[in-house]
Amino acid sequence: MTRKDLISWMNGQIRAGKMSLDESTPFVALGMSIPANGNSLEDSYAPSERLNFIEIANRGIEGALSRHDENEAKALQNVLDVMQKNMASR
């Protein structure tokens, strides 16, 4: 799935009433690419690049837990659960 696909799917879920705006926040973060070097978003944002968002979410959970950020870990776990449920229903 591309970042653009993820954002389109998320927007569809919101329009269908299956996801609240609050629930979408972690998906928005996954759908963005923010460069570590502080350059403009254009340097790293590749909306057509196919990515494994489950892997990205898992790495995010690991990072959040290493920083003792339980809220972020929980939010990303919810994202992971939604993605896995969506994939199972296809």
N, CA, C and O atoms as a CHARMM CRD file, in Angstrom:
* protein
*
  360
    1    1 MET  N      0.85500  -1.17100   0.00000 PROA 1      0.00000
    2    1 MET  CA     0.00000   0.00000   0.00000 PROA 1      0.00000
    3    1 MET  C      0.90300   1.23700   0.00000 PROA 1      0.00000
    4    1 MET  O      1.96500   1.23900   0.62200 PROA 1      0.00000
    5    2 THR  N      0.47900   2.26400  -0.68900 PROA 2      0.00000
    6    2 THR  CA     1.23700   3.50900  -0.70700 PROA 2      0.00000
    7    2 THR  C      0.71200   4.43900   0.39000 PROA 2      0.00000
    8    2 THR  O     -0.34800   4.20000   0.96900 PROA 2      0.00000
    9    3 ARG  N      1.47000   5.49500   0.66400 PROA 3      0.00000
   10    3 ARG  CA     0.99800   6.48800   1.63900 PROA 3      0.00000
   11    3 ARG  C     -0.33100   7.08500   1.16000 PROA 3      0.00000
   12    3 ARG  O     -1.24900   7.29800   1.95100 PROA 3      0.00000
   13    4 LYS  N     -0.41400   7.34500  -0.12800 PROA 4      0.00000
   14    4 LYS  CA    -1.63600   7.90300  -0.70100 PROA 4      0.00000
   15    4 LYS  C     -2.80500   6.92800  -0.52700 PROA 4      0.00000
   16    4 LYS  O     -3.91800   7.34000  -0.19800 PROA 4      0.00000
   17    5 ASP  N     -2.54700   5.62500  -0.75100 PROA 5      0.00000
   18    5 ASP  CA    -3.58700   4.60300  -0.55600 PROA 5      0.00000
   19    5 ASP  C     -4.05700   4.58400   0.89600 PROA 5      0.00000
   20    5 ASP  O     -5.25300   4.49100   1.17100 PROA 5      0.00000
   21    6 LEU  N     -3.10300   4.67400   1.81700 PROA 6      0.00000
   22    6 LEU  CA    -3.44700   4.63600   3.23900 PROA 6      0.00000
   23    6 LEU  C     -4.34700   5.81800   3.60700 PROA 6      0.00000
   24    6 LEU  O     -5.36000   5.64900   4.28500 PROA 6      0.00000
   25    7 ILE  N     -3.96700   7.00800   3.15600 PROA 7      0.00000
   26    7 ILE  CA    -4.76100   8.19300   3.47400 PROA 7      0.00000
   27    7 ILE  C     -6.13900   8.10700   2.82300 PROA 7      0.00000
   28    7 ILE  O     -7.13600   8.47300   3.44500 PROA 7      0.00000
   29    8 SER  N     -6.20800   7.63200   1.59100 PROA 8      0.00000
   30    8 SER  CA    -7.50300   7.47600   0.91300 PROA 8      0.00000
   31    8 SER  C     -8.38500   6.47900   1.64700 PROA 8      0.00000
   32    8 SER  O     -9.57700   6.72100   1.83800 PROA 8      0.00000
   33    9 TRP  N     -7.79700   5.35100   2.06300 PROA 9      0.00000
   34    9 TRP  CA    -8.55700   4.34600   2.81700 PROA 9      0.00000
   35    9 TRP  C     -9.06500   4.94400   4.11800 PROA 9      0.00000
   36    9 TRP  O    -10.23200   4.77600   4.47200 PROA 9      0.00000
   37   10 MET  N     -8.17400   5.65600   4.84200 PROA 10     0.00000
   38   10 MET  CA    -8.54200   6.26000   6.11400 PROA 10     0.00000
   39   10 MET  C     -9.68600   7.24900   5.92400 PROA 10     0.00000
   40   10 MET  O    -10.64400   7.24600   6.69700 PROA 10     0.00000
   41   11 ASN  N     -9.59100   8.10100   4.89500 PROA 11     0.00000
   42   11 ASN  CA   -10.66300   9.07100   4.64000 PROA 11     0.00000
   43   11 ASN  C    -11.98200   8.36400   4.33700 PROA 11     0.00000
   44   11 ASN  O    -13.04400   8.82300   4.75700 PROA 11     0.00000
   45   12 GLY  N    -11.91900   7.25400   3.61200 PROA 12     0.00000
   46   12 GLY  CA   -13.12500   6.47600   3.33800 PROA 12     0.00000
   47   12 GLY  C    -13.73900   5.90600   4.60600 PROA 12     0.00000
   48   12 GLY  O    -14.96100   5.86900   4.75300 PROA 12     0.00000
   49   13 GLN  N    -12.88700   5.46200   5.51700 PROA 13     0.00000
   50   13 GLN  CA   -13.36500   4.93100   6.79300 PROA 13     0.00000
   51   13 GLN  C    -14.05200   6.02400   7.61100 PROA 13     0.00000
   52   13 GLN  O    -15.07200   5.78000   8.25500 PROA 13     0.00000
   53   14 ILE  N    -13.48600   7.22400   7.57900 PROA 14     0.00000
   54   14 ILE  CA   -14.07900   8.35000   8.30500 PROA 14     0.00000
   55   14 ILE  C    -15.42500   8.70900   7.68500 PROA 14     0.00000
   56   14 ILE  O    -16.41500   8.87700   8.39700 PROA 14     0.00000
   57   15 ARG  N    -15.46100   8.82700   6.36100 PROA 15     0.00000
   58   15 ARG  CA   -16.73100   9.16900   5.68300 PROA 15     0.00000
   59   15 ARG  C    -17.80700   8.12100   5.93400 PROA 15     0.00000
   60   15 ARG  O    -18.98500   8.46000   6.03600 PROA 15     0.00000
   61   16 ALA  N    -17.41800   6.85200   6.03600 PROA 16     0.00000
   62   16 ALA  CA   -18.37900   5.77100   6.26600 PROA 16     0.00000
   63   16 ALA  C    -18.77500   5.65300   7.73800 PROA 16     0.00000
   64   16 ALA  O    -19.62100   4.83100   8.08900 PROA 16     0.00000
   65   17 GLY  N    -18.16800   6.46900   8.59300 PROA 17     0.00000
   66   17 GLY  CA   -18.48500   6.42100  10.01800 PROA 17     0.00000
   67   17 GLY  C    -17.83500   5.26800  10.74900 PROA 17     0.00000
   68   17 GLY  O    -18.22500   4.94800  11.87200 PROA 17     0.00000
   69   18 LYS  N    -16.85100   4.63900  10.13300 PROA 18     0.00000
   70   18 LYS  CA   -16.17200   3.49600  10.74900 PROA 18     0.00000
   71   18 LYS  C    -14.95300   3.92100  11.56900 PROA 18     0.00000
   72   18 LYS  O    -14.37100   3.11100  12.29000 PROA 18     0.00000
   73   19 MET  N    -14.57000   5.20300  11.45300 PROA 19     0.00000
   74   19 MET  CA   -13.41300   5.70000  12.17200 PROA 19     0.00000
   75   19 MET  C    -13.66800   7.16600  12.52400 PROA 19     0.00000
   76   19 MET  O    -14.16600   7.93800  11.70500 PROA 19     0.00000
   77   20 SER  N    -13.31900   7.53100  13.75100 PROA 20     0.00000
   78   20 SER  CA   -13.46600   8.92400  14.15800 PROA 20     0.00000
   79   20 SER  C    -12.19800   9.69500  13.76800 PROA 20     0.00000
   80   20 SER  O    -11.16600   9.10600  13.44600 PROA 20     0.00000
   81   21 LEU  N    -12.30700  11.01700  13.80600 PROA 21     0.00000
   82   21 LEU  CA   -11.12500  11.83100  13.52400 PROA 21     0.00000
   83   21 LEU  C    -10.01500  11.55500  14.53800 PROA 21     0.00000
   84   21 LEU  O     -8.83800  11.51400  14.18000 PROA 21     0.00000
   85   22 ASP  N    -10.39300  11.36600  15.79700 PROA 22     0.00000
   86   22 ASP  CA    -9.38900  11.04700  16.81700 PROA 22     0.00000
   87   22 ASP  C     -8.69100   9.72500  16.50800 PROA 22     0.00000
   88   22 ASP  O     -7.47500   9.60900  16.66400 PROA 22     0.00000
   89   23 GLU  N     -9.45200   8.73900  16.07400 PROA 23     0.00000
   90   23 GLU  CA    -8.87900   7.43600  15.74800 PROA 23     0.00000
   91   23 GLU  C     -7.97100   7.51200  14.52300 PROA 23     0.00000
   92   23 GLU  O     -7.08400   6.67600  14.35000 PROA 23     0.00000
   93   24 SER  N     -8.19200   8.50800  13.68100 PROA 24     0.00000
   94   24 SER  CA    -7.40600   8.61500  12.45100 PROA 24     0.00000
   95   24 SER  C     -6.02900   9.23500  12.65200 PROA 24     0.00000
   96   24 SER  O     -5.16900   9.11200  11.78000 PROA 24     0.00000
   97   25 THR  N     -5.80700   9.88800  13.76600 PROA 25     0.00000
   98   25 THR  CA    -4.55200  10.61200  13.98800 PROA 25     0.00000
   99   25 THR  C     -3.30700   9.76100  13.76200 PROA 25     0.00000
  100   25 THR  O     -2.40000  10.21100  13.06100 PROA 25     0.00000
  101   26 PRO  N     -3.21700   8.54600  14.32300 PROA 26     0.00000
  102   26 PRO  CA    -2.01700   7.74300  14.06300 PROA 26     0.00000
  103   26 PRO  C     -1.88500   7.33200  12.59400 PROA 26     0.00000
  104   26 PRO  O     -0.77100   7.16300  12.09600 PROA 26     0.00000
  105   27 PHE  N     -3.01000   7.17000  11.90200 PROA 27     0.00000
  106   27 PHE  CA    -2.95700   6.83000  10.48100 PROA 27     0.00000
  107   27 PHE  C     -2.39100   8.00100   9.68400 PROA 27     0.00000
  108   27 PHE  O     -1.63000   7.80600   8.73600 PROA 27     0.00000
  109   28 VAL  N     -2.76500   9.21500  10.07300 PROA 28     0.00000
  110   28 VAL  CA    -2.22500  10.40000   9.40500 PROA 28     0.00000
  111   28 VAL  C     -0.70800  10.42700   9.57300 PROA 28     0.00000
  112   28 VAL  O      0.02600  10.71000   8.62700 PROA 28     0.00000
  113   29 ALA  N     -0.25200  10.13200  10.78100 PROA 29     0.00000
  114   29 ALA  CA     1.19700  10.11400  11.03800 PROA 29     0.00000
  115   29 ALA  C      1.89200   9.06900  10.16400 PROA 29     0.00000
  116   29 ALA  O      2.97200   9.32700   9.63400 PROA 29     0.00000
  117   30 LEU  N      1.28200   7.89400  10.01200 PROA 30     0.00000
  118   30 LEU  CA     1.87000   6.86500   9.15700 PROA 30     0.00000
  119   30 LEU  C      1.84200   7.29100   7.69000 PROA 30     0.00000
  120   30 LEU  O      2.71600   6.90800   6.91300 PROA 30     0.00000
  121   31 GLY  N      0.85400   8.07000   7.31800 PROA 31     0.00000
  122   31 GLY  CA     0.71400   8.49500   5.93800 PROA 31     0.00000
  123   31 GLY  C      1.61500   9.64500   5.54400 PROA 31     0.00000
  124   31 GLY  O      1.69300  10.01400   4.37200 PROA 31     0.00000
  125   32 MET  N      2.29700  10.21200   6.53200 PROA 32     0.00000
  126   32 MET  CA     3.21400  11.31100   6.25500 PROA 32     0.00000
  127   32 MET  C      4.64000  10.79900   6.27400 PROA 32     0.00000
  128   32 MET  O      4.94000   9.77000   6.88000 PROA 32     0.00000
  129   33 SER  N      5.49700  11.51600   5.61700 PROA 33     0.00000
  130   33 SER  CA     6.92200  11.22100   5.66100 PROA 33     0.00000
  131   33 SER  C      7.62400  12.49400   6.07800 PROA 33     0.00000
  132   33 SER  O      7.66200  13.46700   5.32400 PROA 33     0.00000
  133   34 ILE  N      8.17500  12.48800   7.26900 PROA 34     0.00000
  134   34 ILE  CA     8.85100  13.67700   7.78100 PROA 34     0.00000
  135   34 ILE  C     10.34400  13.39000   7.82200 PROA 34     0.00000
  136   34 ILE  O     10.77400  12.47300   8.52200 PROA 34     0.00000
  137   35 PRO  N     11.14000  14.15500   7.08700 PROA 35     0.00000
  138   35 PRO  CA    12.57000  13.89200   7.02500 PROA 35     0.00000
  139   35 PRO  C     13.26100  14.16900   8.35600 PROA 35     0.00000
  140   35 PRO  O     12.94800  15.14600   9.03800 PROA 35     0.00000
  141   36 ALA  N     14.19100  13.31400   8.71300 PROA 36     0.00000
  142   36 ALA  CA    14.92800  13.47300   9.96200 PROA 36     0.00000
  143   36 ALA  C     15.87900  14.65900   9.91500 PROA 36     0.00000
  144   36 ALA  O     16.23500  15.20900  10.95700 PROA 36     0.00000
  145   37 ASN  N     16.29300  15.05700   8.71500 PROA 37     0.00000
  146   37 ASN  CA    17.27100  16.13600   8.60500 PROA 37     0.00000
  147   37 ASN  C     16.63800  17.52200   8.60200 PROA 37     0.00000
  148   37 ASN  O     17.35100  18.52300   8.53600 PROA 37     0.00000
  149   38 GLY  N     15.33000  17.59400   8.67100 PROA 38     0.00000
  150   38 GLY  CA    14.65000  18.87400   8.75900 PROA 38     0.00000
  151   38 GLY  C     14.42100  19.56100   7.43400 PROA 38     0.00000
  152   38 GLY  O     13.89000  20.67200   7.41400 PROA 38     0.00000
  153   39 ASN  N     14.79900  18.94500   6.32100 PROA 39     0.00000
  154   39 ASN  CA    14.54500  19.53500   5.01300 PROA 39     0.00000
  155   39 ASN  C     13.06300  19.48500   4.70700 PROA 39     0.00000
  156   39 ASN  O     12.28700  18.93000   5.48400 PROA 39     0.00000
  157   40 SER  N     12.66800  20.05000   3.59900 PROA 40     0.00000
  158   40 SER  CA    11.25600  20.10600   3.25000 PROA 40     0.00000
  159   40 SER  C     10.68400  18.70600   3.06100 PROA 40     0.00000
  160   40 SER  O     11.41400  17.74900   2.79900 PROA 40     0.00000
  161   41 LEU  N      9.38900  18.60700   3.19700 PROA 41     0.00000
  162   41 LEU  CA     8.70700  17.32900   3.03800 PROA 41     0.00000
  163   41 LEU  C      8.91500  16.74000   1.64900 PROA 41     0.00000
  164   41 LEU  O      8.88700  15.52100   1.48000 PROA 41     0.00000
  165   42 GLU  N      9.12300  17.59300   0.66200 PROA 42     0.00000
  166   42 GLU  CA     9.29600  17.10400  -0.70000 PROA 42     0.00000
  167   42 GLU  C     10.50700  16.18800  -0.84000 PROA 42     0.00000
  168   42 GLU  O     10.55700  15.35400  -1.74400 PROA 42     0.00000
  169   43 ASP  N     11.48200  16.34200   0.05200 PROA 43     0.00000
  170   43 ASP  CA    12.68700  15.52300  -0.02300 PROA 43     0.00000
  171   43 ASP  C     12.41500  14.05000   0.24100 PROA 43     0.00000
  172   43 ASP  O     13.11300  13.18900  -0.29500 PROA 43     0.00000
  173   44 SER  N     11.41600  13.74700   1.05400 PROA 44     0.00000
  174   44 SER  CA    11.22300  12.35200   1.42300 PROA 44     0.00000
  175   44 SER  C      9.79800  11.84700   1.19300 PROA 44     0.00000
  176   44 SER  O      9.55700  10.64600   1.30800 PROA 44     0.00000
  177   45 TYR  N      8.87400  12.70600   0.88100 PROA 45     0.00000
  178   45 TYR  CA     7.49400  12.27500   0.70500 PROA 45     0.00000
  179   45 TYR  C      7.33600  11.63300  -0.66000 PROA 45     0.00000
  180   45 TYR  O      7.48700  12.28700  -1.69200 PROA 45     0.00000
  181   46 ALA  N      7.03500  10.36100  -0.65200 PROA 46     0.00000
  182   46 ALA  CA     6.84300   9.61500  -1.88900 PROA 46     0.00000
  183   46 ALA  C      5.46700   8.96400  -1.84800 PROA 46     0.00000
  184   46 ALA  O      5.34900   7.81000  -1.43600 PROA 46     0.00000
  185   47 PRO  N      4.42600   9.67700  -2.26500 PROA 47     0.00000
  186   47 PRO  CA     3.06900   9.14700  -2.11700 PROA 47     0.00000
  187   47 PRO  C      2.80700   7.88000  -2.91500 PROA 47     0.00000
  188   47 PRO  O      1.85900   7.15600  -2.60700 PROA 47     0.00000
  189   48 SER  N      3.60900   7.58700  -3.92600 PROA 48     0.00000
  190   48 SER  CA     3.36000   6.38800  -4.73400 PROA 48     0.00000
  191   48 SER  C      4.26300   5.21400  -4.35600 PROA 48     0.00000
  192   48 SER  O      4.15900   4.14200  -4.95200 PROA 48     0.00000
  193   49 GLU  N      5.14200   5.40300  -3.38000 PROA 49     0.00000
  194   49 GLU  CA     6.03500   4.32400  -2.94200 PROA 49     0.00000
  195   49 GLU  C      5.24400   3.31400  -2.10400 PROA 49     0.00000
  196   49 GLU  O      4.54200   3.69700  -1.16800 PROA 49     0.00000
  197   50 ARG  N      5.35800   2.03500  -2.43900 PROA 50     0.00000
  198   50 ARG  CA     4.65500   0.98500  -1.70000 PROA 50     0.00000
  199   50 ARG  C      5.42600   0.69100  -0.41800 PROA 50     0.00000
  200   50 ARG  O      6.64000   0.48400  -0.44400 PROA 50     0.00000
  201   51 LEU  N      4.71000   0.67600   0.70100 PROA 51     0.00000
  202   51 LEU  CA     5.31800   0.46500   2.00800 PROA 51     0.00000
  203   51 LEU  C      4.56600  -0.61200   2.78100 PROA 51     0.00000
  204   51 LEU  O      3.39300  -0.87600   2.51900 PROA 51     0.00000
  205   52 ASN  N      5.24600  -1.22000   3.72400 PROA 52     0.00000
  206   52 ASN  CA     4.63400  -2.19600   4.61700 PROA 52     0.00000
  207   52 ASN  C      4.27600  -1.46300   5.91100 PROA 52     0.00000
  208   52 ASN  O      5.11000  -1.32900   6.80700 PROA 52     0.00000
  209   53 PHE  N      3.03300  -0.99100   6.00200 PROA 53     0.00000
  210   53 PHE  CA     2.61900  -0.19400   7.15200 PROA 53     0.00000
  211   53 PHE  C      2.51500  -1.02000   8.42700 PROA 53     0.00000
  212   53 PHE  O      2.62400  -0.47500   9.52500 PROA 53     0.00000
  213   54 ILE  N      2.30800  -2.31400   8.30000 PROA 54     0.00000
  214   54 ILE  CA     2.29800  -3.16800   9.49100 PROA 54     0.00000
  215   54 ILE  C      3.69400  -3.19400  10.10100 PROA 54     0.00000
  216   54 ILE  O      3.84600  -3.09700  11.31900 PROA 54     0.00000
  217   55 GLU  N      4.70400  -3.32300   9.26100 PROA 55     0.00000
  218   55 GLU  CA     6.08000  -3.29600   9.74400 PROA 55     0.00000
  219   55 GLU  C      6.41400  -1.92700  10.34900 PROA 55     0.00000
  220   55 GLU  O      7.05500  -1.84600  11.39700 PROA 55     0.00000
  221   56 ILE  N      5.98200  -0.87200   9.69200 PROA 56     0.00000
  222   56 ILE  CA     6.23400   0.48300  10.19600 PROA 56     0.00000
  223   56 ILE  C      5.56600   0.68200  11.55300 PROA 56     0.00000
  224   56 ILE  O      6.17100   1.25000  12.46200 PROA 56     0.00000
  225   57 ALA  N      4.33000   0.22000  11.69700 PROA 57     0.00000
  226   57 ALA  CA     3.62300   0.33900  12.97400 PROA 57     0.00000
  227   57 ALA  C      4.32400  -0.47200  14.05100 PROA 57     0.00000
  228   57 ALA  O      4.45900  -0.00900  15.18400 PROA 57     0.00000
  229   58 ASN  N      4.77300  -1.67700  13.71400 PROA 58     0.00000
  230   58 ASN  CA     5.50100  -2.49600  14.69200 PROA 58     0.00000
  231   58 ASN  C      6.77800  -1.80400  15.15800 PROA 58     0.00000
  232   58 ASN  O      7.09000  -1.81000  16.34800 PROA 58     0.00000
  233   59 ARG  N      7.51600  -1.20800  14.22500 PROA 59     0.00000
  234   59 ARG  CA     8.73200  -0.47600  14.60700 PROA 59     0.00000
  235   59 ARG  C      8.38600   0.72900  15.47000 PROA 59     0.00000
  236   59 ARG  O      9.11400   1.05800  16.40700 PROA 59     0.00000
  237   60 GLY  N      7.28000   1.38300  15.15600 PROA 60     0.00000
  238   60 GLY  CA     6.83500   2.52100  15.96500 PROA 60     0.00000
  239   60 GLY  C      6.47800   2.11300  17.37400 PROA 60     0.00000
  240   60 GLY  O      6.78400   2.82800  18.32700 PROA 60     0.00000
  241   61 ILE  N      5.82500   0.95400  17.51600 PROA 61     0.00000
  242   61 ILE  CA     5.48700   0.44200  18.84900 PROA 61     0.00000
  243   61 ILE  C      6.76200   0.16700  19.63600 PROA 61     0.00000
  244   61 ILE  O      6.87300   0.54400  20.80200 PROA 61     0.00000
  245   62 GLU  N      7.72000  -0.49000  18.99700 PROA 62     0.00000
  246   62 GLU  CA     8.99400  -0.77400  19.65900 PROA 62     0.00000
  247   62 GLU  C      9.67300   0.51500  20.10000 PROA 62     0.00000
  248   62 GLU  O     10.18000   0.60200  21.21800 PROA 62     0.00000
  249   63 GLY  N      9.68400   1.51300  19.22400 PROA 63     0.00000
  250   63 GLY  CA    10.29600   2.79500  19.56800 PROA 63     0.00000
  251   63 GLY  C      9.58100   3.47900  20.72000 PROA 63     0.00000
  252   63 GLY  O     10.22200   4.01000  21.62800 PROA 63     0.00000
  253   64 ALA  N      8.25600   3.46700  20.68600 PROA 64     0.00000
  254   64 ALA  CA     7.48700   4.09300  21.76000 PROA 64     0.00000
  255   64 ALA  C      7.74300   3.39400  23.09200 PROA 64     0.00000
  256   64 ALA  O      7.90800   4.05100  24.12000 PROA 64     0.00000
  257   65 LEU  N      7.77700   2.07400  23.07300 PROA 65     0.00000
  258   65 LEU  CA     8.04000   1.34100  24.31300 PROA 65     0.00000
  259   65 LEU  C      9.44600   1.61600  24.82600 PROA 65     0.00000
  260   65 LEU  O      9.65600   1.70000  26.03600 PROA 65     0.00000
  261   66 SER  N     10.41500   1.75800  23.91900 PROA 66     0.00000
  262   66 SER  CA    11.78700   2.04400  24.35700 PROA 66     0.00000
  263   66 SER  C     11.88000   3.43700  24.98400 PROA 66     0.00000
  264   66 SER  O     12.75300   3.69000  25.81400 PROA 66     0.00000
  265   67 ARG  N     10.97900   4.33700  24.58400 PROA 67     0.00000
  266   67 ARG  CA    10.94100   5.69000  25.15900 PROA 67     0.00000
  267   67 ARG  C      9.98000   5.77300  26.34300 PROA 67     0.00000
  268   67 ARG  O      9.78800   6.84000  26.92500 PROA 67     0.00000
  269   68 HSD  N      9.38300   4.64100  26.69100 PROA 68     0.00000
  270   68 HSD  CA     8.39300   4.55900  27.77200 PROA 68     0.00000
  271   68 HSD  C      7.17700   5.43400  27.47400 PROA 68     0.00000
  272   68 HSD  O      6.58700   6.02000  28.38200 PROA 68     0.00000
  273   69 ASP  N      6.81400   5.51800  26.21400 PROA 69     0.00000
  274   69 ASP  CA     5.65700   6.29500  25.78300 PROA 69     0.00000
  275   69 ASP  C      4.49600   5.32900  25.56700 PROA 69     0.00000
  276   69 ASP  O      4.23800   4.88000  24.45000 PROA 69     0.00000
  277   70 GLU  N      3.81000   5.02400  26.65100 PROA 70     0.00000
  278   70 GLU  CA     2.72200   4.04800  26.60800 PROA 70     0.00000
  279   70 GLU  C      1.55000   4.52100  25.75200 PROA 70     0.00000
  280   70 GLU  O      0.89300   3.71000  25.10000 PROA 70     0.00000
  281   71 ASN  N      1.28300   5.82900  25.74900 PROA 71     0.00000
  282   71 ASN  CA     0.16800   6.35100  24.94600 PROA 71     0.00000
  283   71 ASN  C      0.41300   6.14600  23.46200 PROA 71     0.00000
  284   71 ASN  O     -0.48300   5.71300  22.73700 PROA 71     0.00000
  285   72 GLU  N      1.62000   6.45300  23.00700 PROA 72     0.00000
  286   72 GLU  CA     1.95300   6.26500  21.59500 PROA 72     0.00000
  287   72 GLU  C      1.93300   4.78300  21.22600 PROA 72     0.00000
  288   72 GLU  O      1.44000   4.40900  20.16200 PROA 72     0.00000
  289   73 ALA  N      2.47000   3.94700  22.10800 PROA 73     0.00000
  290   73 ALA  CA     2.47300   2.49900  21.85100 PROA 73     0.00000
  291   73 ALA  C      1.04000   1.98100  21.72900 PROA 73     0.00000
  292   73 ALA  O      0.74100   1.16800  20.85500 PROA 73     0.00000
  293   74 LYS  N      0.16400   2.45100  22.60200 PROA 74     0.00000
  294   74 LYS  CA    -1.23800   2.02000  22.55900 PROA 74     0.00000
  295   74 LYS  C     -1.91500   2.49600  21.27300 PROA 74     0.00000
  296   74 LYS  O     -2.65100   1.73800  20.64200 PROA 74     0.00000
  297   75 ALA  N     -1.66600   3.74600  20.88600 PROA 75     0.00000
  298   75 ALA  CA    -2.27300   4.28300  19.66600 PROA 75     0.00000
  299   75 ALA  C     -1.80600   3.48700  18.44900 PROA 75     0.00000
  300   75 ALA  O     -2.61000   3.16000  17.57600 PROA 75     0.00000
  301   76 LEU  N     -0.51800   3.17400  18.38900 PROA 76     0.00000
  302   76 LEU  CA     0.00200   2.40200  17.26400 PROA 76     0.00000
  303   76 LEU  C     -0.48800   0.95900  17.29700 PROA 76     0.00000
  304   76 LEU  O     -0.68900   0.35500  16.24300 PROA 76     0.00000
  305   77 GLN  N     -0.68100   0.40000  18.48100 PROA 77     0.00000
  306   77 GLN  CA    -1.23100  -0.95200  18.57200 PROA 77     0.00000
  307   77 GLN  C     -2.65600  -0.97200  18.04700 PROA 77     0.00000
  308   77 GLN  O     -3.06500  -1.92700  17.38700 PROA 77     0.00000
  309   78 ASN  N     -3.41800   0.08900  18.33900 PROA 78     0.00000
  310   78 ASN  CA    -4.78000   0.19600  17.79500 PROA 78     0.00000
  311   78 ASN  C     -4.74900   0.27100  16.27500 PROA 78     0.00000
  312   78 ASN  O     -5.57000  -0.35600  15.60400 PROA 78     0.00000
  313   79 VAL  N     -3.79800   1.04200  15.72400 PROA 79     0.00000
  314   79 VAL  CA    -3.63300   1.13700  14.27500 PROA 79     0.00000
  315   79 VAL  C     -3.33000  -0.24500  13.70300 PROA 79     0.00000
  316   79 VAL  O     -3.92400  -0.65800  12.70600 PROA 79     0.00000
  317   80 LEU  N     -2.41100  -0.94700  14.33400 PROA 80     0.00000
  318   80 LEU  CA    -2.01900  -2.27700  13.88500 PROA 80     0.00000
  319   80 LEU  C     -3.21800  -3.22500  13.90800 PROA 80     0.00000
  320   80 LEU  O     -3.42900  -3.99100  12.96800 PROA 80     0.00000
  321   81 ASP  N     -4.00000  -3.16800  14.98200 PROA 81     0.00000
  322   81 ASP  CA    -5.18700  -4.02500  15.08800 PROA 81     0.00000
  323   81 ASP  C     -6.18600  -3.73100  13.96800 PROA 81     0.00000
  324   81 ASP  O     -6.74700  -4.65300  13.37700 PROA 81     0.00000
  325   82 VAL  N     -6.40700  -2.44800  13.67800 PROA 82     0.00000
  326   82 VAL  CA    -7.34300  -2.06800  12.61200 PROA 82     0.00000
  327   82 VAL  C     -6.82600  -2.54800  11.25800 PROA 82     0.00000
  328   82 VAL  O     -7.58900  -3.08200  10.45300 PROA 82     0.00000
  329   83 MET  N     -5.53200  -2.35800  11.00900 PROA 83     0.00000
  330   83 MET  CA    -4.97100  -2.78700   9.72800 PROA 83     0.00000
  331   83 MET  C     -5.06700  -4.30100   9.56200 PROA 83     0.00000
  332   83 MET  O     -5.42100  -4.78700   8.48800 PROA 83     0.00000
  333   84 GLN  N     -4.75500  -5.04000  10.61400 PROA 84     0.00000
  334   84 GLN  CA    -4.80200  -6.49800  10.52300 PROA 84     0.00000
  335   84 GLN  C     -6.23900  -6.98300  10.35300 PROA 84     0.00000
  336   84 GLN  O     -6.48800  -7.92800   9.60500 PROA 84     0.00000
  337   85 LYS  N     -7.17300  -6.35000  11.03100 PROA 85     0.00000
  338   85 LYS  CA    -8.58400  -6.71200  10.88900 PROA 85     0.00000
  339   85 LYS  C     -9.05700  -6.42100   9.46700 PROA 85     0.00000
  340   85 LYS  O     -9.77500  -7.22300   8.87000 PROA 85     0.00000
  341   86 ASN  N     -8.65600  -5.27900   8.93100 PROA 86     0.00000
  342   86 ASN  CA    -9.04300  -4.89800   7.56300 PROA 86     0.00000
  343   86 ASN  C     -8.46800  -5.88400   6.55300 PROA 86     0.00000
  344   86 ASN  O     -9.14900  -6.26000   5.59900 PROA 86     0.00000
  345   87 MET  N     -7.24100  -6.30100   6.75000 PROA 87     0.00000
  346   87 MET  CA    -6.62600  -7.24500   5.82200 PROA 87     0.00000
  347   87 MET  C     -7.27700  -8.61500   5.90600 PROA 87     0.00000
  348   87 MET  O     -7.38500  -9.31300   4.89800 PROA 87     0.00000
  349   88 ALA  N     -7.71100  -9.00800   7.09800 PROA 88     0.00000
  350   88 ALA  CA    -8.35400 -10.30900   7.27000 PROA 88     0.00000
  351   88 ALA  C     -9.72600 -10.34700   6.61300 PROA 88     0.00000
  352   88 ALA  O    -10.19400 -11.40500   6.19200 PROA 88     0.00000
  353   89 SER  N    -10.37400  -9.17100   6.52900 PROA 89     0.00000
  354   89 SER  CA   -11.72200  -9.13500   5.94400 PROA 89     0.00000
  355   89 SER  C    -11.70300  -9.05600   4.42600 PROA 89     0.00000
  356   89 SER  O    -12.75900  -9.09200   3.79400 PROA 89     0.00000
  357   90 ARG  N    -10.53400  -8.95100   3.83800 PROA 90     0.00000
  358   90 ARG  CA   -10.42700  -8.86900   2.35700 PROA 90     0.00000
  359   90 ARG  C    -10.35200 -10.21500   1.73900 PROA 90     0.00000
  360   90 ARG  O    -10.26000 -10.33000   0.51700 PROA 90     0.00000
